[in-house]
């Protein structure tokens, strides 16, 4: 089963038009666009948070390593 052809898309569009009406379709499209925008923003915010946490962990590990090196130098 492949992608719908031109005639199938036309029938689908007519059914959607009959179900929702001409005035409701722009509202549905606007809501869908807003939902996609919010979803992408949430993904970007999550990726930024993960990157910040990773950077903070690397800085913490580096400072721990530096502290250990200084303590070993003092003991010698």
PDB file with one MODEL, atoms N, CA, C and O in Angstrom:
MODEL        1
ATOM      1  N   UNK A   1       0.850  -1.179   0.000  1.00  0.00           N
ATOM      2  CA  UNK A   1       0.000   0.000   0.000  1.00  0.00           C
ATOM      3  C   UNK A   1       0.891   1.237   0.000  1.00  0.00           C
ATOM      4  O   UNK A   1       1.711   1.405   0.902  1.00  0.00           O
ATOM      5  N   UNK A   2       0.743   2.096  -0.990  1.00  0.00           N
ATOM      6  CA  UNK A   2       1.601   3.259  -1.137  1.00  0.00           C
ATOM      7  C   UNK A   2       0.922   4.533  -0.680  1.00  0.00           C
ATOM      8  O   UNK A   2      -0.111   4.522  -0.011  1.00  0.00           O
ATOM      9  N   UNK A   3       1.537   5.614  -1.064  1.00  0.00           N
ATOM     10  CA  UNK A   3       0.993   6.930  -0.739  1.00  0.00           C
ATOM     11  C   UNK A   3      -0.284   7.174  -1.548  1.00  0.00           C
ATOM     12  O   UNK A   3      -0.431   6.682  -2.667  1.00  0.00           O
ATOM     13  N   UNK A   4      -1.207   7.947  -0.955  1.00  0.00           N
ATOM     14  CA  UNK A   4      -2.432   8.265  -1.702  1.00  0.00           C
ATOM     15  C   UNK A   4      -2.116   9.111  -2.940  1.00  0.00           C
ATOM     16  O   UNK A   4      -1.233   9.968  -2.918  1.00  0.00           O
ATOM     17  N   UNK A   5      -2.843   8.854  -3.995  1.00  0.00           N
ATOM     18  CA  UNK A   5      -2.670   9.618  -5.224  1.00  0.00           C
ATOM     19  C   UNK A   5      -3.473  10.912  -5.181  1.00  0.00           C
ATOM     20  O   UNK A   5      -4.045  11.264  -4.149  1.00  0.00           O
ATOM     21  N   UNK A   6      -3.511  11.610  -6.298  1.00  0.00           N
ATOM     22  CA  UNK A   6      -4.200  12.895  -6.375  1.00  0.00           C
ATOM     23  C   UNK A   6      -5.689  12.813  -6.079  1.00  0.00           C
ATOM     24  O   UNK A   6      -6.232  13.665  -5.376  1.00  0.00           O
ATOM     25  N   UNK A   7      -6.344  11.804  -6.605  1.00  0.00           N
ATOM     26  CA  UNK A   7      -7.785  11.665  -6.392  1.00  0.00           C
ATOM     27  C   UNK A   7      -8.092  11.335  -4.930  1.00  0.00           C
ATOM     28  O   UNK A   7      -9.080  11.823  -4.380  1.00  0.00           O
ATOM     29  N   UNK A   8      -7.255  10.515  -4.302  1.00  0.00           N
ATOM     30  CA  UNK A   8      -7.474  10.182  -2.894  1.00  0.00           C
ATOM     31  C   UNK A   8      -7.323  11.414  -2.002  1.00  0.00           C
ATOM     32  O   UNK A   8      -8.092  11.609  -1.061  1.00  0.00           O
ATOM     33  N   UNK A   9      -6.316  12.246  -2.312  1.00  0.00           N
ATOM     34  CA  UNK A   9      -6.121  13.470  -1.526  1.00  0.00           C
ATOM     35  C   UNK A   9      -7.322  14.409  -1.673  1.00  0.00           C
ATOM     36  O   UNK A   9      -7.734  15.056  -0.710  1.00  0.00           O
ATOM     37  N   UNK A  10      -7.865  14.475  -2.859  1.00  0.00           N
ATOM     38  CA  UNK A  10      -9.035  15.317  -3.097  1.00  0.00           C
ATOM     39  C   UNK A  10     -10.224  14.822  -2.278  1.00  0.00           C
ATOM     40  O   UNK A  10     -10.942  15.627  -1.684  1.00  0.00           O
ATOM     41  N   UNK A  11     -10.435  13.535  -2.242  1.00  0.00           N
ATOM     42  CA  UNK A  11     -11.535  12.961  -1.460  1.00  0.00           C
ATOM     43  C   UNK A  11     -11.306  13.206   0.033  1.00  0.00           C
ATOM     44  O   UNK A  11     -12.245  13.547   0.753  1.00  0.00           O
ATOM     45  N   UNK A  12     -10.078  13.038   0.500  1.00  0.00           N
ATOM     46  CA  UNK A  12      -9.757  13.296   1.909  1.00  0.00           C
ATOM     47  C   UNK A  12     -10.035  14.758   2.251  1.00  0.00           C
ATOM     48  O   UNK A  12     -10.620  15.051   3.294  1.00  0.00           O
ATOM     49  N   UNK A  13      -9.619  15.680   1.375  1.00  0.00           N
ATOM     50  CA  UNK A  13      -9.849  17.108   1.612  1.00  0.00           C
ATOM     51  C   UNK A  13     -11.341  17.415   1.668  1.00  0.00           C
ATOM     52  O   UNK A  13     -11.774  18.195   2.516  1.00  0.00           O
ATOM     53  N   UNK A  14     -12.120  16.828   0.796  1.00  0.00           N
ATOM     54  CA  UNK A  14     -13.569  17.055   0.805  1.00  0.00           C
ATOM     55  C   UNK A  14     -14.204  16.525   2.085  1.00  0.00           C
ATOM     56  O   UNK A  14     -15.073  17.178   2.661  1.00  0.00           O
ATOM     57  N   UNK A  15     -13.782  15.356   2.529  1.00  0.00           N
ATOM     58  CA  UNK A  15     -14.322  14.796   3.766  1.00  0.00           C
ATOM     59  C   UNK A  15     -13.981  15.694   4.949  1.00  0.00           C
ATOM     60  O   UNK A  15     -14.836  15.947   5.798  1.00  0.00           O
ATOM     61  N   UNK A  16     -12.752  16.173   5.013  1.00  0.00           N
ATOM     62  CA  UNK A  16     -12.346  17.070   6.102  1.00  0.00           C
ATOM     63  C   UNK A  16     -13.164  18.351   6.044  1.00  0.00           C
ATOM     64  O   UNK A  16     -13.623  18.838   7.078  1.00  0.00           O
ATOM     65  N   UNK A  17     -13.352  18.898   4.863  1.00  0.00           N
ATOM     66  CA  UNK A  17     -14.145  20.111   4.700  1.00  0.00           C
ATOM     67  C   UNK A  17     -15.582  19.892   5.157  1.00  0.00           C
ATOM     68  O   UNK A  17     -16.166  20.761   5.805  1.00  0.00           O
ATOM     69  N   UNK A  18     -16.151  18.746   4.826  1.00  0.00           N
ATOM     70  CA  UNK A  18     -17.515  18.453   5.242  1.00  0.00           C
ATOM     71  C   UNK A  18     -17.619  18.249   6.759  1.00  0.00           C
ATOM     72  O   UNK A  18     -18.589  18.678   7.384  1.00  0.00           O
ATOM     73  N   UNK A  19     -16.621  17.597   7.338  1.00  0.00           N
ATOM     74  CA  UNK A  19     -16.661  17.331   8.777  1.00  0.00           C
ATOM     75  C   UNK A  19     -16.481  18.594   9.616  1.00  0.00           C
ATOM     76  O   UNK A  19     -17.191  18.789  10.603  1.00  0.00           O
ATOM     77  N   UNK A  20     -15.550  19.438   9.236  1.00  0.00           N
ATOM     78  CA  UNK A  20     -15.199  20.575  10.076  1.00  0.00           C
ATOM     79  C   UNK A  20     -15.744  21.907   9.579  1.00  0.00           C
ATOM     80  O   UNK A  20     -15.867  22.841  10.372  1.00  0.00           O
ATOM     81  N   UNK A  21     -16.068  22.028   8.323  1.00  0.00           N
ATOM     82  CA  UNK A  21     -16.558  23.292   7.791  1.00  0.00           C
ATOM     83  C   UNK A  21     -15.427  24.236   7.455  1.00  0.00           C
ATOM     84  O   UNK A  21     -14.310  24.092   7.952  1.00  0.00           O
ATOM     85  N   UNK A  22     -15.724  25.196   6.613  1.00  0.00           N
ATOM     86  CA  UNK A  22     -14.709  26.135   6.128  1.00  0.00           C
ATOM     87  C   UNK A  22     -14.163  27.058   7.195  1.00  0.00           C
ATOM     88  O   UNK A  22     -13.003  27.461   7.122  1.00  0.00           O
ATOM     89  N   UNK A  23     -14.978  27.405   8.194  1.00  0.00           N
ATOM     90  CA  UNK A  23     -14.530  28.339   9.230  1.00  0.00           C
ATOM     91  C   UNK A  23     -13.667  27.653  10.283  1.00  0.00           C
ATOM     92  O   UNK A  23     -12.805  28.291  10.890  1.00  0.00           O
ATOM     93  N   UNK A  24     -13.885  26.395  10.499  1.00  0.00           N
ATOM     94  CA  UNK A  24     -13.180  25.686  11.566  1.00  0.00           C
ATOM     95  C   UNK A  24     -11.769  25.242  11.155  1.00  0.00           C
ATOM     96  O   UNK A  24     -10.898  25.106  12.014  1.00  0.00           O
ATOM     97  N   UNK A  25     -11.536  25.020   9.884  1.00  0.00           N
ATOM     98  CA  UNK A  25     -10.243  24.513   9.415  1.00  0.00           C
ATOM     99  C   UNK A  25      -9.088  25.472   9.738  1.00  0.00           C
ATOM    100  O   UNK A  25      -8.050  25.008  10.209  1.00  0.00           O
ATOM    101  N   UNK A  26      -9.217  26.787   9.508  1.00  0.00           N
ATOM    102  CA  UNK A  26      -8.107  27.682   9.887  1.00  0.00           C
ATOM    103  C   UNK A  26      -7.817  27.657  11.391  1.00  0.00           C
ATOM    104  O   UNK A  26      -6.661  27.748  11.803  1.00  0.00           O
ATOM    105  N   UNK A  27      -8.870  27.534  12.211  1.00  0.00           N
ATOM    106  CA  UNK A  27      -8.656  27.455  13.652  1.00  0.00           C
ATOM    107  C   UNK A  27      -7.902  26.178  14.023  1.00  0.00           C
ATOM    108  O   UNK A  27      -7.015  26.201  14.877  1.00  0.00           O
ATOM    109  N   UNK A  28      -8.255  25.071  13.380  1.00  0.00           N
ATOM    110  CA  UNK A  28      -7.563  23.808  13.626  1.00  0.00           C
ATOM    111  C   UNK A  28      -6.099  23.893  13.193  1.00  0.00           C
ATOM    112  O   UNK A  28      -5.210  23.412  13.895  1.00  0.00           O
ATOM    113  N   UNK A  29      -5.858  24.501  12.043  1.00  0.00           N
ATOM    114  CA  UNK A  29      -4.481  24.648  11.552  1.00  0.00           C
ATOM    115  C   UNK A  29      -3.667  25.535  12.489  1.00  0.00           C
ATOM    116  O   UNK A  29      -2.500  25.253  12.759  1.00  0.00           O
ATOM    117  N   UNK A  30      -4.284  26.604  12.982  1.00  0.00           N
ATOM    118  CA  UNK A  30      -3.593  27.498  13.911  1.00  0.00           C
ATOM    119  C   UNK A  30      -3.251  26.761  15.207  1.00  0.00           C
ATOM    120  O   UNK A  30      -2.147  26.901  15.733  1.00  0.00           O
ATOM    121  N   UNK A  31      -4.195  25.980  15.712  1.00  0.00           N
ATOM    122  CA  UNK A  31      -3.949  25.207  16.926  1.00  0.00           C
ATOM    123  C   UNK A  31      -2.854  24.161  16.722  1.00  0.00           C
ATOM    124  O   UNK A  31      -2.017  23.947  17.599  1.00  0.00           O
ATOM    125  N   UNK A  32      -2.868  23.522  15.573  1.00  0.00           N
ATOM    126  CA  UNK A  32      -1.841  22.526  15.257  1.00  0.00           C
ATOM    127  C   UNK A  32      -0.463  23.184  15.167  1.00  0.00           C
ATOM    128  O   UNK A  32       0.520  22.659  15.691  1.00  0.00           O
ATOM    129  N   UNK A  33      -0.402  24.329  14.501  1.00  0.00           N
ATOM    130  CA  UNK A  33       0.868  25.058  14.386  1.00  0.00           C
ATOM    131  C   UNK A  33       1.384  25.494  15.744  1.00  0.00           C
ATOM    132  O   UNK A  33       2.581  25.401  16.015  1.00  0.00           O
ATOM    133  N   UNK A  34       0.495  25.968  16.593  1.00  0.00           N
ATOM    134  CA  UNK A  34       0.882  26.390  17.941  1.00  0.00           C
ATOM    135  C   UNK A  34       1.386  25.206  18.754  1.00  0.00           C
ATOM    136  O   UNK A  34       2.358  25.328  19.499  1.00  0.00           O
ATOM    137  N   UNK A  35       0.735  24.077  18.613  1.00  0.00           N
ATOM    138  CA  UNK A  35       1.175  22.872  19.324  1.00  0.00           C
ATOM    139  C   UNK A  35       2.551  22.423  18.877  1.00  0.00           C
ATOM    140  O   UNK A  35       3.383  22.050  19.705  1.00  0.00           O
ATOM    141  N   UNK A  36       2.797  22.453  17.588  1.00  0.00           N
ATOM    142  CA  UNK A  36       4.112  22.061  17.056  1.00  0.00           C
ATOM    143  C   UNK A  36       5.191  23.026  17.546  1.00  0.00           C
ATOM    144  O   UNK A  36       6.291  22.608  17.909  1.00  0.00           O
ATOM    145  N   UNK A  37       4.865  24.324  17.553  1.00  0.00           N
ATOM    146  CA  UNK A  37       5.823  25.330  18.010  1.00  0.00           C
ATOM    147  C   UNK A  37       6.178  25.104  19.479  1.00  0.00           C
ATOM    148  O   UNK A  37       7.350  25.155  19.852  1.00  0.00           O
ATOM    149  N   UNK A  38       5.166  24.855  20.312  1.00  0.00           N
ATOM    150  CA  UNK A  38       5.415  24.610  21.733  1.00  0.00           C
ATOM    151  C   UNK A  38       6.218  23.332  21.947  1.00  0.00           C
ATOM    152  O   UNK A  38       7.080  23.281  22.824  1.00  0.00           O
ATOM    153  N   UNK A  39       5.943  22.306  21.157  1.00  0.00           N
ATOM    154  CA  UNK A  39       6.672  21.052  21.263  1.00  0.00           C
ATOM    155  C   UNK A  39       8.144  21.254  20.920  1.00  0.00           C
ATOM    156  O   UNK A  39       9.020  20.772  21.638  1.00  0.00           O
ATOM    157  N   UNK A  40       8.418  21.958  19.835  1.00  0.00           N
ATOM    158  CA  UNK A  40       9.810  22.219  19.442  1.00  0.00           C
ATOM    159  C   UNK A  40      10.528  23.049  20.493  1.00  0.00           C
ATOM    160  O   UNK A  40      11.703  22.811  20.772  1.00  0.00           O
ATOM    161  N   UNK A  41       9.828  24.034  21.088  1.00  0.00           N
ATOM    162  CA  UNK A  41      10.421  24.869  22.128  1.00  0.00           C
ATOM    163  C   UNK A  41      10.765  24.020  23.350  1.00  0.00           C
ATOM    164  O   UNK A  41      11.828  24.190  23.947  1.00  0.00           O
ATOM    165  N   UNK A  42       9.873  23.112  23.719  1.00  0.00           N
ATOM    166  CA  UNK A  42      10.129  22.243  24.870  1.00  0.00           C
ATOM    167  C   UNK A  42      11.332  21.340  24.615  1.00  0.00           C
ATOM    168  O   UNK A  42      12.139  21.117  25.517  1.00  0.00           O
ATOM    169  N   UNK A  43      11.456  20.825  23.411  1.00  0.00           N
ATOM    170  CA  UNK A  43      12.605  19.976  23.073  1.00  0.00           C
ATOM    171  C   UNK A  43      13.896  20.786  23.160  1.00  0.00           C
ATOM    172  O   UNK A  43      14.891  20.310  23.705  1.00  0.00           O
ATOM    173  N   UNK A  44      13.883  22.008  22.624  1.00  0.00           N
ATOM    174  CA  UNK A  44      15.082  22.859  22.661  1.00  0.00           C
ATOM    175  C   UNK A  44      15.453  23.204  24.104  1.00  0.00           C
ATOM    176  O   UNK A  44      16.627  23.163  24.472  1.00  0.00           O
ATOM    177  N   UNK A  45      14.448  23.546  24.924  1.00  0.00           N
ATOM    178  CA  UNK A  45      14.722  23.862  26.321  1.00  0.00           C
ATOM    179  C   UNK A  45      15.316  22.659  27.047  1.00  0.00           C
ATOM    180  O   UNK A  45      16.229  22.810  27.859  1.00  0.00           O
ATOM    181  N   UNK A  46      14.806  21.479  26.760  1.00  0.00           N
ATOM    182  CA  UNK A  46      15.321  20.259  27.388  1.00  0.00           C
ATOM    183  C   UNK A  46      16.760  19.997  26.964  1.00  0.00           C
ATOM    184  O   UNK A  46      17.598  19.635  27.789  1.00  0.00           O
ATOM    185  N   UNK A  47      17.045  20.180  25.680  1.00  0.00           N
ATOM    186  CA  UNK A  47      18.415  19.984  25.192  1.00  0.00           C
ATOM    187  C   UNK A  47      19.363  20.988  25.827  1.00  0.00           C
ATOM    188  O   UNK A  47      20.490  20.638  26.177  1.00  0.00           O
ATOM    189  N   UNK A  48      18.919  22.240  25.983  1.00  0.00           N
ATOM    190  CA  UNK A  48      19.747  23.258  26.621  1.00  0.00           C
ATOM    191  C   UNK A  48      20.026  22.895  28.076  1.00  0.00           C
ATOM    192  O   UNK A  48      21.145  23.066  28.561  1.00  0.00           O
ATOM    193  N   UNK A  49      19.000  22.390  28.772  1.00  0.00           N
ATOM    194  CA  UNK A  49      19.170  22.010  30.167  1.00  0.00           C
ATOM    195  C   UNK A  49      20.151  20.848  30.308  1.00  0.00           C
ATOM    196  O   UNK A  49      20.978  20.838  31.219  1.00  0.00           O
ATOM    197  N   UNK A  50      20.060  19.879  29.417  1.00  0.00           N
ATOM    198  CA  UNK A  50      20.990  18.746  29.444  1.00  0.00           C
ATOM    199  C   UNK A  50      22.410  19.230  29.192  1.00  0.00           C
ATOM    200  O   UNK A  50      23.345  18.781  29.856  1.00  0.00           O
ATOM    201  N   UNK A  51      22.581  20.142  28.238  1.00  0.00           N
ATOM    202  CA  UNK A  51      23.913  20.670  27.937  1.00  0.00           C
ATOM    203  C   UNK A  51      24.479  21.437  29.131  1.00  0.00           C
ATOM    204  O   UNK A  51      25.666  21.319  29.435  1.00  0.00           O
ATOM    205  N   UNK A  52      23.636  22.223  29.811  1.00  0.00           N
ATOM    206  CA  UNK A  52      24.094  22.968  30.987  1.00  0.00           C
ATOM    207  C   UNK A  52      24.513  22.017  32.101  1.00  0.00           C
ATOM    208  O   UNK A  52      25.539  22.225  32.749  1.00  0.00           O
ATOM    209  N   UNK A  53      23.720  20.977  32.321  1.00  0.00           N
ATOM    210  CA  UNK A  53      24.059  20.006  33.367  1.00  0.00           C
ATOM    211  C   UNK A  53      25.365  19.286  33.042  1.00  0.00           C
ATOM    212  O   UNK A  53      26.181  19.045  33.932  1.00  0.00           O
ATOM    213  N   UNK A  54      25.564  18.946  31.780  1.00  0.00           N
ATOM    214  CA  UNK A  54      26.788  18.272  31.373  1.00  0.00           C
ATOM    215  C   UNK A  54      27.990  19.183  31.588  1.00  0.00           C
ATOM    216  O   UNK A  54      29.034  18.745  32.072  1.00  0.00           O
ATOM    217  N   UNK A  55      27.834  20.457  31.223  1.00  0.00           N
ATOM    218  CA  UNK A  55      28.929  21.417  31.398  1.00  0.00           C
ATOM    219  C   UNK A  55      29.251  21.592  32.884  1.00  0.00           C
ATOM    220  O   UNK A  55      30.421  21.646  33.265  1.00  0.00           O
ATOM    221  N   UNK A  56      28.212  21.680  33.722  1.00  0.00           N
ATOM    222  CA  UNK A  56      28.425  21.840  35.162  1.00  0.00           C
ATOM    223  C   UNK A  56      29.127  20.614  35.736  1.00  0.00           C
ATOM    224  O   UNK A  56      30.006  20.742  36.588  1.00  0.00           O
ATOM    225  N   UNK A  57      28.743  19.432  35.274  1.00  0.00           N
ATOM    226  CA  UNK A  57      29.404  18.204  35.742  1.00  0.00           C
ATOM    227  C   UNK A  57      30.871  18.182  35.348  1.00  0.00           C
ATOM    228  O   UNK A  57      31.722  17.786  36.145  1.00  0.00           O
ATOM    229  N   UNK A  58      31.176  18.603  34.126  1.00  0.00           N
ATOM    230  CA  UNK A  58      32.569  18.628  33.670  1.00  0.00           C
ATOM    231  C   UNK A  58      33.397  19.607  34.492  1.00  0.00           C
ATOM    232  O   UNK A  58      34.540  19.315  34.843  1.00  0.00           O
ATOM    233  N   UNK A  59      32.818  20.775  34.800  1.00  0.00           N
ATOM    234  CA  UNK A  59      33.527  21.766  35.609  1.00  0.00           C
ATOM    235  C   UNK A  59      33.761  21.218  37.012  1.00  0.00           C
ATOM    236  O   UNK A  59      34.836  21.397  37.583  1.00  0.00           O
ATOM    237  N   UNK A  60      32.742  20.546  37.568  1.00  0.00           N
ATOM    238  CA  UNK A  60      32.879  19.969  38.907  1.00  0.00           C
ATOM    239  C   UNK A  60      33.955  18.890  38.937  1.00  0.00           C
ATOM    240  O   UNK A  60      34.758  18.844  39.869  1.00  0.00           O
ATOM    241  N   UNK A  61      33.980  18.030  37.937  1.00  0.00           N
ATOM    242  CA  UNK A  61      34.996  16.981  37.885  1.00  0.00           C
ATOM    243  C   UNK A  61      36.388  17.580  37.742  1.00  0.00           C
ATOM    244  O   UNK A  61      37.347  17.098  38.346  1.00  0.00           O
ATOM    245  N   UNK A  62      36.492  18.640  36.934  1.00  0.00           N
ATOM    246  CA  UNK A  62      37.790  19.284  36.730  1.00  0.00           C
ATOM    247  C   UNK A  62      38.281  19.912  38.033  1.00  0.00           C
ATOM    248  O   UNK A  62      39.464  19.812  38.358  1.00  0.00           O
ATOM    249  N   UNK A  63      37.388  20.555  38.780  1.00  0.00           N
ATOM    250  CA  UNK A  63      37.800  21.178  40.035  1.00  0.00           C
ATOM    251  C   UNK A  63      38.168  20.117  41.067  1.00  0.00           C
ATOM    252  O   UNK A  63      39.086  20.327  41.859  1.00  0.00           O
ATOM    253  N   UNK A  64      37.464  18.969  41.074  1.00  0.00           N
ATOM    254  CA  UNK A  64      37.818  17.884  41.983  1.00  0.00           C
ATOM    255  C   UNK A  64      39.206  17.338  41.649  1.00  0.00           C
ATOM    256  O   UNK A  64      40.000  17.060  42.547  1.00  0.00           O
ATOM    257  N   UNK A  65      39.492  17.188  40.371  1.00  0.00           N
ATOM    258  CA  UNK A  65      40.789  16.691  39.931  1.00  0.00           C
ATOM    259  C   UNK A  65      41.887  17.662  40.337  1.00  0.00           C
ATOM    260  O   UNK A  65      42.946  17.233  40.795  1.00  0.00           O
ATOM    261  N   UNK A  66      41.659  18.945  40.181  1.00  0.00           N
ATOM    262  CA  UNK A  66      42.638  19.962  40.545  1.00  0.00           C
ATOM    263  C   UNK A  66      42.882  19.937  42.049  1.00  0.00           C
ATOM    264  O   UNK A  66      44.024  20.050  42.494  1.00  0.00           O
ATOM    265  N   UNK A  67      41.823  19.792  42.829  1.00  0.00           N
ATOM    266  CA  UNK A  67      41.960  19.739  44.284  1.00  0.00           C
ATOM    267  C   UNK A  67      42.751  18.515  44.705  1.00  0.00           C
ATOM    268  O   UNK A  67      43.605  18.610  45.586  1.00  0.00           O
ATOM    269  N   UNK A  68      42.488  17.375  44.099  1.00  0.00           N
ATOM    270  CA  UNK A  68      43.219  16.149  44.416  1.00  0.00           C
ATOM    271  C   UNK A  68      44.686  16.320  44.061  1.00  0.00           C
ATOM    272  O   UNK A  68      45.551  15.912  44.838  1.00  0.00           O
ATOM    273  N   UNK A  69      44.995  16.911  42.909  1.00  0.00           N
ATOM    274  CA  UNK A  69      46.374  17.121  42.493  1.00  0.00           C
ATOM    275  C   UNK A  69      47.108  18.025  43.490  1.00  0.00           C
ATOM    276  O   UNK A  69      48.265  17.760  43.816  1.00  0.00           O
ATOM    277  N   UNK A  70      46.461  19.080  43.976  1.00  0.00           N
ATOM    278  CA  UNK A  70      47.093  19.995  44.919  1.00  0.00           C
ATOM    279  C   UNK A  70      47.343  19.278  46.246  1.00  0.00           C
ATOM    280  O   UNK A  70      48.386  19.480  46.867  1.00  0.00           O
ATOM    281  N   UNK A  71      46.409  18.453  46.682  1.00  0.00           N
ATOM    282  CA  UNK A  71      46.578  17.711  47.941  1.00  0.00           C
ATOM    283  C   UNK A  71      47.732  16.706  47.832  1.00  0.00           C
ATOM    284  O   UNK A  71      48.488  16.532  48.787  1.00  0.00           O
ATOM    285  N   UNK A  72      47.870  16.058  46.695  1.00  0.00           N
ATOM    286  CA  UNK A  72      48.953  15.111  46.515  1.00  0.00           C
ATOM    287  C   UNK A  72      50.299  15.817  46.510  1.00  0.00           C
ATOM    288  O   UNK A  72      51.291  15.286  47.012  1.00  0.00           O
ATOM    289  N   UNK A  73      50.329  17.016  45.941  1.00  0.00           N
ATOM    290  CA  UNK A  73      51.574  17.792  45.884  1.00  0.00           C
ATOM    291  C   UNK A  73      51.983  18.213  47.294  1.00  0.00           C
ATOM    292  O   UNK A  73      53.173  18.199  47.607  1.00  0.00           O
ATOM    293  N   UNK A  74      51.058  18.578  48.135  1.00  0.00           N
ATOM    294  CA  UNK A  74      51.353  18.998  49.503  1.00  0.00           C
ATOM    295  C   UNK A  74      51.866  17.847  50.349  1.00  0.00           C
ATOM    296  O   UNK A  74      52.718  18.042  51.217  1.00  0.00           O
ATOM    297  N   UNK A  75      51.352  16.648  50.102  1.00  0.00           N
ATOM    298  CA  UNK A  75      51.752  15.491  50.906  1.00  0.00           C
ATOM    299  C   UNK A  75      53.167  15.043  50.593  1.00  0.00           C
ATOM    300  O   UNK A  75      53.810  14.438  51.451  1.00  0.00           O
ATOM    301  N   UNK A  76      53.667  15.307  49.430  1.00  0.00           N
ATOM    302  CA  UNK A  76      54.993  14.854  49.014  1.00  0.00           C
ATOM    303  C   UNK A  76      56.045  15.651  49.663  1.00  0.00           C
ATOM    304  O   UNK A  76      57.230  15.413  49.433  1.00  0.00           O
TER     305      UNK A  76
ENDMDL
END
